[in-house]
Amino acid sequence: MSVRATYRIQFHKGFTFLDAAKIVDYLADLGISHLYASPILTARSGSRHGYDVVDYGHINPELGGEAGFRTLAAALKRRGLGIIADIVPNHMGVGKADNRWWLDVLQHGMGSRYARNFDIDWNAPGLEEKILAPFLDGPPGKALDAGDLRLVREPQGVSFAYYDHRFPLRPEHQGIDPDSLSRQEQEQLLCSQHFVLADWRDADSRINWRRFFDITDLAAIRVLEPAVFEAVHAKIFALYDEGLLDGARVDHVDGIADPRAYCIALRERLDRLRPGAVIWVEKILAEGESLADDWPVDGTTGYDFMNDVSALLHREDQGRLERQWQAISGRGDFESEELLARHEILARKFGGQRCAVARAFSPCLPSRAISEIEQAITVLIANLRCYRGYANGGKDSPGPDRFFDAALINARTSRPDLGGILQELSTLFARRDGSPDVMDALRRFWQLSAPVAAKAVEDTAFYRYGRLLSRNDVGFDPRCHRLTPTQFHQRVQMRSASTMLTTATHDHKRGEDARARLATLSKALELWCELADRFAAADDVEPADAYHLLQSLFGAWPEEEVGEEFAARIEGWCEKYLREAKLRSSWMAPNKERENALKSFARSLILSPERRDFRSALAHLRRKLGDTARANGIVQTVLRNTLPGVPDLYQGCEFQDLSLVDPDNRRPVDFRERAAALKGGDHPKLQLIRKLLTARRHNPLLWESGDYRPIDVGQNALAFSRRHRDNVITVLVQLDDPVNAQIILERRSTDLLTGREFGPGPQPAALLLQSFPAAILLSRNADGVDPTGGLGRNRRPSRASD
């Protein structure tokens, strides 16, 4: 089944497969071809996202289990819709008592049948042949004394129990009577197990197994082991083979040892079952990076498009904004923030894994001390400006790329004392002889590089740097403030024609319409700077924090009157903002005083009678920029649905999306309201999306196979045509005033959005955009057939267009 357009659903026990079955008619009427599901396999109980899978073999019972999934699939099939499933091959949920693979490893150690499923370093100093279990809130002895850690006999055997965690005893100890041991004998027994219990705060420095980022209850798995690969995908393969799935979205592909090898294995395995699967990979592309041509996938999940369309909406003069930000915050540019954050994250969060990487390189660099190797890999990763590279030491290795070369140059400049070892490391990265030691070391290096990039950039620097928050989002690079139309065209032409196009996700920092609104500040610098100078000051609140808050309020402020609900949402953002920035508070050591001060300031700005001056000034700014913000939203919606690729619509975003970072962007969606609006025809954004998706459904080959031809209309607009055989569509969107160019239409064409008719011949772009900031001109075929399927007849053509 061809994937024409997807709709992302976040499943959890509050929104199940049966709930989704109730909205199938709405999705079909909207023009969606595939439901794009968050992970469907069994996750930890109560999971709101599904990425903490604990059982790959079964569909999540909290979502409705296999019966519920089949009911949903049948309902979709009746309306001609399919399903794309989000899969999680890099990690799974551990700790607690719900992952039998993990519990077996705790009980049997290196002898467990699942020992190779996890990426465990069984030779870590001080933990030889044991696995660290850092799940306690303090030392083990203290937990024993308090009675929080105790021996229990349960149907599955004898374990140490710590709240909802279970740590099974070795098989030879299963005959022990839990009630017969003294305090000392308990402690001796604990020391003789295959696991070593520890304070959760010790994980960063002592852990001897790879995690997902720095999350200790998500353990990385070795999915390229053939047995693990089959076990992880068994249920997905069965559903695909049966025709209940049409493809997969691969979560965090860069965490896998060899992403290319994984993609090849996944493609080959699916093709053996049934050719034609869609495979998208969640891949964060750096500025100037493209997805490798030899990965047999359809493209990325769309963060790169989200970045590009956002940058297209900005105007130049980042210098003024940069000066304003630095004057208020006292901080540096984004490059300095990223470098500092990378060093901090490497030191604080990945000490154990960094040491493991250094030990892996040691056999390849026998004359170098491990401490020296550790310094060299630290400075290299700190200077990388991408998630990772793919030099793997194998005979088909691509070798070092330009990002690695740049990092090497900067590393040598910043640490000339490490010049010798850095040169030796660069030689190893260029190896292609299949040396096992080299391949293992490079694998470990890149599997450290990727999570460091994510934690340092997305989860740290983006919360510290505040020049303009519309350029701080997943997959974005704030160093690139704006793309010109020419640059945007170039990126479209570099991107796979079957990639996913999205402008909102479950991971975004700000909703698509909040970003579109914030982008307008780059077009009204005087107004914004005046407001920021007036209000970015408060007792007990750092000016940088106030500046972030002001932008967040401007971006997220609802159209309706605000009240307690909005204040609570912003307070939630305040807490997450401060803890992710890790400057005045953190998840490890929350500073309630700082957090309460910012929350109090935010609440006063939103609700306090004394701050009517702020609300009045903000309302004035929103009114001045309202039309521009709405136009920005229209432009990104039109481009998402007309460029080469598969448009993806995140749940609820067919209405205005002014959400903040999760969990705010995962709030319940009122589908009844949306279904009523679709039938009533009275919601502009929803109806725009319906028109665009209906046009794609009516003429799929034009959108799936039509070529892409840029049209030069100057810097204040963007235009292109799509052509397939005798069908032609010309798309024009307005970026700024004035638009003075002309567009030549080959045949008489109908604007899908307004019903007006134009051409043939040259047409002033300003005329085409006279009543709307976008025009989608579909030419009539040579036989006179209307390519809009009647959509263009919803309004009478204007006489002025004849």
N, C-alpha and C positions, 0 to 999 in steps of 0.2 A: 504494500500500500504506500503510495507516494505521500511524503510528509509535506503538507502545504503550510500549516501554521499550528503552533503548539500553545497550550494553556497550562501553566505551571500550578500544581496544587500541592500545598503543604499538608500532608496527612498526619494525624495524631488521633488520640482516642476521643478528642472532641470533634473531629471531622473525619469520618471513616469512609470506607469504600461505598457503603450504602448511602451516605450523605452525598457523595459525589454522583452516584447513580441518579439522584433526584435533579441534578443540574445538567444532565446530558443533553436534553432538548435545548436548553439555553445555549450551551456551547456549540451545538450544531447550527442553531439559528444565527449565532454570531459569526460563524464561518470558520470555526476551528476544525482541523482535521485530526489532531492527536492530543489526548490528555498527556501531560508531561508530569509524571508522578515523582514526588520525593521518595526516598528509599522505602520499599515495601516489605523487605524481609524483617524477621523478628529482631526488634531493637530492645534496648533496656526499658523496662516497664515505666511508663509515664513520659517517655521521650517525646519532645515536641518537634523533633526534626528528623529522627530516624537514622542519623549517621553513626550512632553507637550500636551497630549490629552485634548481637550476641549469638545468633544462630542463623547461619546462611542456608540452612536446609528447609526452612519453613517460612510461610508468609505470616507477617505480624498479626497475632490474634487480637491485639488491641485495635487494629485497623479493620477488623472483620474477618481475618483469616482467609484461607483459600476459598471458602464458600462465598464470602463477601466479595473477594476479588473477582471471582467468576461471574457473580451477579453484575458487577460494574462492567466487566469486559463484554458481557452479553448485551447490556444496555447500550454501550458505545457502538457495538457492532451493528445493532439494529438501525442506528442513525448513520452508519458508514464511517465511524470514528475508530481510531486505534489508540494504543498506549505506548509511550516511551518511558522506560523505568530508569531512575537514578540508581546506580550501583556503586558500592563502596569497597573496592578491592585493596585499599591501602592499609586499613586498620579496622579494629573491632573493639567493642566495649569489654573492659576487663574489670577486675575487682568484684566486690559483692559476691553473689552466688548463682549467677545466671548464665555463665559461659563455660560449657563443659570442657572445651579445649583448654582454657586457662586453668580451670580447677585441676585437670589432669596433669598439667605441667607442674603446678604447685605440689601435687602429691607425689609424682614420679620423677621430677627433675629432668635430667638429661635423658633418662630412660623412657620418658613419656612418648607415646606415639605421635603427639602433637608438638614435641619440642622444637622441630624445625619449622613449624607453622609460624612461630613468632621470631622476631629478629633479636635474639638474646645473645649477649656476649658471655659465654660460660667461663671465660678466662680472665674476667675483669679482676684487677688486684683487690684482694680482700673479700671477693665474692666467688672464688673459684668453685665451679660446678654448683653454684647456687643462684637463685634469682631474688633480686631485691623486691620486696612488697611494701612500698611506701604509702600505706593507707591509714596510718594511725595519726591521731591528733596529739602526738607526744611520744616519748620513749616507750618501748614495750614494757619495761619494768613498771613504769607508772600506771600503764593501762592494766597490768595484772593486779597491782595493789588496789586500784580503784574498782576492780571487778568488771571493768568494761571489756577486758579481754579474758575469755574463759574457755574451757574445754566443754564441748557439748557432743552428745551422741544423737544423731538424727538418722532417718531411714537411709540416707546416702552414705553414712559412716561417721567416724569421729573427726571433728575439726576443732580448730581454734575459731571461736566466734567473736567478732567485734562489730556490734550493731548488726547491719545487714551484710557484712562481709563474712566470708567463710574461707578458712585456710586449712585444707584437708591434711591429715597426718599421713606419713609414709605408710605403705601397705603393712609393713611389719609392726607398726604401732597401732593398728586398728583394733587390736584386742584389749587395749587399755580401758580401765574403768575411770571415766572422768572424775568421779567423786572420791576416788581413793588416793589421789596425789596431794602431796603437800605443796605449799607455795614454791619451795625450792625445786621440787621434782617437776613441777609444771615448767618452770624456767629452763631446767636442763633439757626437758623434752622439746621445748621450743627451739633451743639452739641446735638440735640434732635433725631438724627438718630440711627439706630441699629449698625452702624459702627463708628469707631474712626479713622479719618485720621491721619497719622503720617509720619515723615521723614523715608525713607527707611533704613537709618543708625540705626534707633531705633529698627529694627526688632529683632536683635539678643538678646537684653535684655528684650524687652517688649512683644514679640509676644505671643499670647494665642491660637495658633493653630499649629499643627505639620506640618512641611514642609518636602520636599524631601531634605535631607542634610541641607544646609543652604540657599537654593534657594527660595526666597520669592515668586516668581511667579509659584512655584510648590507646591500645597497643598496636604498633605496626606489625603487619604480617608479611611473610615472604611469598607473595602471590605468584612469583615466577617459578617456584617449585611445582613441578607438574601435578603432584597429588593435591597441593594446596589450591592451585588454579582450578582444578576440577571441583573440589569441595566448595570453594567460594562461589562458583558460578552454576553449580548443579541445578538449583531451582530456577534460576534465570534461563538457563539453556532449555530446561523442560518446558517452561512457559512460552519461550520463543518458538521451540519446535512445534508446539501445539497451535501456534498462531495467535496466542493471547498477548504477545508483545511484538512490537515492530522494530525495536532497537533499544539502545542504552545511552545514557549520559554517564560518563566515567568520572567519578569524583576524584579530585586531587591526583591527577595522573603523574605529576612531578614527584610525588612521594615514592613512587615505585622505582626499584633499582634501575631498570632499563625500560623507560616508557615506550620506546619504539618496539622492542621485543614483545612487550605486553600487548600493544595494539595489533601487532601482526598475529599473535596467538589468538586474540579475541576475534579478529576478523576471520581468520581461517576456521576457527571452531564454529562460529555462527554460520559461515558460508557452507560448511559441510551439512548443517542442519537444514538451511533454507537461505539461498542467496538473497541479497538486497537489504540486509539490516542497516539501519541508520546508527552510526556511532559518533557521538560528540564527546570531546574531552574537556574537562574543566582545566584550562591552561591559562595562566596569567602571562601574557606576552609583554616583554619590556618594550620601552620606546625604541622603535626601529626593528623589533624582532618579529619574525614570521613563523608560523607553524611549519615544521619540517615537511618537505614534500614526500618523504618516504614513510611517513606514518599513514597507514591505510585507514584513515578516518574521514568523516565528512566535514570536520571543522571543529572549532571551539564552541564553548557554550555562550559566547557573545560578549564577554567583558571587553574585548578589544573594540567591538563595534560601539558599545556603550561609552567607552572612552572617546572614540573618534567623534561621535555625534555630539557629545558634550563639548568637546574642544571647538567644534565648528560653530557653536552658538555663542562663543565668547568673542569680545572685541579686544583689540590690542591696547596696551598701556599697563602691562603688568608691572612696569617700573614704579608707577605711582602707588599701586596697591602694595607692592613690596616695601616701599619706604614707609607707608602707613603702618603696615604690620610690624615692621622692625622697630619703628618708633614707639608703638604701643606696647609690644611684647618684650622688647630688649633681646630677642632671639635672632638667630641667623637665618640664612636661606634654606631651602629644602635639602640641598646637597649636604650641608653641614648637619642638618637634623637626621638624615638617613644614616650618615656615617657614624654619628654618635650613637644612634639607636642600635645599629648593627653591633657595635662594640659592646654596648650594655647588654644586649640580649645574649650574645655569645658568652659573656662573663657570668651573667646571672641565671640564665635559663638552660643553657646547654653545656654546662661544665663537664658532666659525665660523658655525654656523647662526643664532645670535642676531644676529650682525652682518648676515647675509643678510636676516633679517626686518626689521631697522632700515632697510636700504637699500631694501627693497621699500616701506616706508611713506614714504620720502623724497619721492617725487613727489606724494604726497597731503598732505604737510606741508612745503611748500617753504620756509617761514620757520624751520624747525627744523633744528638740526645733527643729523647722524646719531648722534653720541655721546649727545645729549639724548634722541633717540627710543629708543636702546638702553637707557638707564636707565629710561625709562618702561615699555617692554614687559617689562623685567626685574622691576620691582616689581609689575606687574600679574599676571604669571604666578606670581610667588612667593606672591601672595595668593589665587590661585584655589584652590578646594577641590573641584574636579572634574577629570576628564581634559581636557575641552575643551567649548567651546560650538559652536553651528552657525550663528551669524550670518555670512553669506557675501557680503553686499553685493548679492545678486541680487534680482530682483523678487519672488521667493517666499521670501526669507530670513526666518527666524523672529525675527531681531533679537537683541539681548542678552538673556540670561536672568538669573534672580536670582543665580546664582553669579557672573556677570560683574559685576553691580551691586554685590554685596557685596565683591568683589575691588577694584573701583574705589574704594569708600568706604575700605577699609583701606589701599589704596595712597596715597590722598590724606592719610590720617591719619599714615602712617609717613613720607611724603615730601611735606610741604606745599610744598616748593620746586618740585615737579613738577606742581602743581595745574593750571596752564594747559595744558600739553601732554597731561595725562591727560584733561582735558575735551575737547580736540580729538580725541584718540583715541576717546573714547566716542561722539563724533558720527559718526566713521567707521564704528564698529561698528553704528550704528543706520541706516546708509544702505541703501537698497533700490532704487537706480537703475541697477544693472548696470554701474557704472564698472569697466573692466578693471583699472585700477591699484588700486582699493579691493579688488576681489575677489581679486587676486593677493596683496595684503598680508595680508588676513584669512586666506586659505588658509595662507600661510606661518606666520602667528601660531599658528593652531590646530594645525598639524602640528609645531610646536615645543612647544606646551602639553602635548600628549598624552604624548610620551616623557619630558618633564620630570616629569610627575606619576608615571609608572611608576617611573622611576629614583629619584625623591626619596622617594616613599612606600613602595612595595613593596620596593625594593632598597636603601633606606638607613634611613629613619625606623623601619621595622618591626624593623630589626636594632639600633637604638639604644634604642628605648622598650620597657621590659619590665614594665609594671605587671601584665599577665596575658596570656601569649602566645597563649592561645586566642582572643583578640580581635585578633591581628595576622596576618591572612592576606589573600590576594588578593581584592579586592573588599570588604574589611572596613574599618570606621572605628572605631578604638579609642576615639574620643570617645563613641561609643554603646556603653555597657557592657552594657546589658540591654534587651530588649524585653518589655513586658507582653503577656499574651495578647490584649488589645484591640488593641494596636499591631501585633501579629503578624497578626491577622485583617485589619486595614486594608491591610497590605502584600500579603497574599494576594489581596485583592479588587482591588488596583491592578495586579497582574501579569497578563500574558497567560495565558489558559487553555491555550495550546499551547507555553508556554515550557519550557525544559529545567530539570529539578530535579536538582542534584548536590550531593554533600557531600564529594567528593574529585576531584582532577584531577591532571594531569601537572605542574601549576604550583603546587600547594598547598605551604604552608610546613610544615604538620604534617598527619598523617593524620587521618581523621574520628574515629577512636576515641581518638587522642591528644588531639585538641581536646575531645572529650566528657569525657575524664578530667581535663584541665586545668580545664575549666569548674567541676568540683566544688570547686576551691579557693575559689571565691567563696562556697561554702556551709560552709567550714571554715576561716575566717580565722585563728582562734587557733592551730590546729594548724600551718597553713602558715607563719604569721609566726614561730612558735617555731622551726621547722626552718630557715627562711631565716636567721634571726638567728644560729643556731648554726653554719651551714656556708657562708655566703656570704662567707667570708674565707679568703684563702690567700696565701702569699708569692708575689710576682711576678704576681699575677692581680688585675685591677681588680674591686672588689666588684660593679659592674654586670655585668661579664662572668660572674662566678660566679653571679649571680642568674638570668641568662638560662640558664646551664648547668643549674642546679638544676631549673628548670621543664622544660627539655628532657628531662632524665633522668626526671623524674616522669611526663611525658607519654608518653615512648617506651619506658620500661622494660618488657621482655617479661614474660609470665607465667611462662615457663620460666626455668631458671637461666641467668645471663648468663656470657659468656666473651669470648674474643678478638674474635669477629665483632662483637658489640655495641660493644666498645671502639673498634674500627676505624671503625664507623659514626659514633660520636659524635665521634671525632677528625676525620672528614671534615666533620661539621657545624661543629666549632670553627673550622676553617680558613675555611669559607664565611661563617660568622657574622662573624668579625673583618674579613674583606675586604669584605663588603658594608656593614658599619657604617662603614668608612672612617675610624675614629677612631684605632686603634692599628695597623692594617695595611690593605692595599688590594690590589686586583688589579694596579694600576699599580706599586705599590712594596710588595711583601710584606715584613712584618716577622717574620722567622722566629723571633726570640727571643720575641716576644709570643705568636706562634702556638704554639710549642713549650711555653711555660709553661702556656697554657690546656689544651693537649692532655695534658700531664703531670698537671695537676690532675684533669682528667676521668678519665684512666686510673686514677689512684690511688683516686678515689671508687668506681670500678666494680670494681676488681680487688685493690687493695692490702689485705693483712691488717690494716694499721694503720687502715684506714677502715671497719672493720666497724660502727663506731658510726653512720656515715652510712647505710650500707645497712640497718641495723636500723631506724633512724628512718624512712627512706623506705619500707621494707616495712610498718611500722606505719601510716603515713599511707595507703598504698595499700590496706591491709586495711580501715581505717576508712571509706574512701571507695569501696571496690570496688563495692558494690551500687549506689551512686548513679551511679558511672561507667557501669556496665553499663546502668542504666536510661536514662541520657542517650543512650547508643548506640542503644538500642531506640527511644527517642522519635524521634531524627532519622531512623532507618531507616523507621519507620512513616510519618512525615510526608512523607518523600521519595517514598514509594510510594502515598500516598493523596490528596495535595493536587492541585488542578487543575494540569496540566502533564504533562511526559513525564519519568519517572524515569530518571536516568542512573547506571550503576554503573561505577566506574572499575576497571580490571583488578585482580583479586585482592582487592578490598575486600569480597567476600562472606565473607571471613575477617576477623579482627580487623586493623584498619589502624592501626598505631602508627608509621607511617613519618615521616621527616623530609623536609626540602626536597630537591629534586633534587640529585644523581642518586639519592638514597636512595629516593625514591618511584617510581623507575622500575626497581627490581630485578626479576629474573626471577620469574615467577609459576609455582607448581607446580599446573598444571591437572589433572594426574592425581589429586593428593590431593583437589582440590575435586570432581572428578567422582565419586570414590569416596565422599566425604562426602555428596554429593547423593543417591546411591543408598542409602547406609547410613542416612541420616536422623538422623545423630548430631552435627550441628554446629548449634548454636542460631541463630546469625546467618544462616547460609546457608539454613536451613530457614524462618526468618522471611521472608527475601527471596523464597524460592520460593513460599510461601503467598500473599504479597501480589501477586506477579507473575502467579501462576496465577489469582487472583481477577480481576485486570484482564483477563486473556485470556478468562476465562469470560463476563464481562459488560462488553465494551469500551465500550458507549455510556454506561453509568453513569459510567465514569471519564473518558471523553473529553468528554462533553456534559453530565454532571450538574452542576446548579448547586451553589453553595457557600453554606451558611448557618451562620454562627457561632452557637455555643451558649455562653451565659455560665455558667461553672462556677467562677468566682472566680479568684484569682491563682495558685493552686497546681496548676492543671490547664488543659488546653486541649481544647476539644471543638468539633466541627462535624458537619454532615450533608451528604451529597451525594445528590441526587435526580434521577432521570431517569424520567419517566412513573410507573410503579407500583413502581419499584425504589428503595429507600432504604438508605443505609449511614450509620451514625453512628460517628464516630471519637472516642475519648477517650484522652488521654495524661496521665500524671502528671508534674508538674514538681517538686513538693515535697510535704511533709507539713504538715498534714493536708488531705484533700480532703473537704469537707463538703456539696457541692452535690448536687442530684438532676438526673437526665436523664429526660425523658418519651419513651418509646418508643411509636410509634403502633400497632405490631403486634408479635407475638411475634418475637424476633430471636435469631440465633445468633452467638456471638462466634467470629469466624474463627480467632482465635489459641488459644483454649482449648477450644472445642466446647461451652461452657456456653450455656444458653438463658435468656432473660430476657423479661419483659414479657407483654403490653403494660402501659402505664401508667408512673407515676414509679418510677425505680430509683435508689437511692443510688449515687453515683459511687464511693464507697469500696468498695461491694460489687462493682461492675463491675471494679474494679482490685485485688480481693482477692489474686489469685494472679499478677498480671502487671502491669507499669507501663503497659500499653496495652490497649485493648479496641476491636475493630472489629466492630460489630454490624450484621449484614446481615439485613434483615427478609424474612420469607417473602412471596412474592407473594400476591395475592388468591386465586390458583388453587392455592396450597399448594406451588408449586415452590421447591425449595431454591436460593437465589441463589448459594450458595457452590460449587455443582457438586460437592457431597459433601465439600468440604474441612472443613466444620464438624463432620463426623462422625468426625474422627480421635481424639477423646477423648469419653468418656462425660460427659454433662452432670452437673453437681454438683447434689445434692438441695437444697443451700442456695440455688440460684438459682431454684428453682421457686416 
